[in-house]
Structure formats: structure tokens, C-alpha cells
């Protein structure tokens, strides 16, 4: 594991400290690692959404509303599986 050092405003650090016990984190490091993981996951979701949006309308096939709904449900299930590990 690498060590990373950074500066943080006192107000933000106080806010982190107030959330530690409330959210069952034992250390600041644990809290910050979890926050970073969540942000990375959020960024990955946003990238997938942008990729999906770029594909929208690119097909020449004509699809029915029912087919679109089924495809959306399937895509949502895949995203849910991926992000609820």
C-alpha cells in the first residue's frame, strides 16, 4: 500500500470527525478510503451512462416500445449487478 499525504481544511476535517462514529468508521483513513472508493464508482457509472447515451439512436433497426423497455430493464439489471458487488 502506498502512503499519500495531503492538506485538508480544518472545517472539513471537523466534519469528517463528526461523521466517523455516526457512520461506524474507526479511523479517518478508513472514512477517506471509503469516500474515494465511492467517488471512483460514481465516476465509472457516469462514464457508462455517457457511453450508453452515445449509442442511443445509432441503430438502424426499428424497435417497438416494448422492445426498448425490455432492453432498458436488461441494461439496468446489468448495471445493478456491476455496482452492487
Buried (B, 14 or more C-beta within 10 A) or exposed (E): EEEEEEEEEEEEEEEBEEEBEEEEBEEEEEBBEEEEEEEEEEEEEEEBEEEEEEEEEEEEEEEEEEEEEEEEEEEEEEBEEEEEE
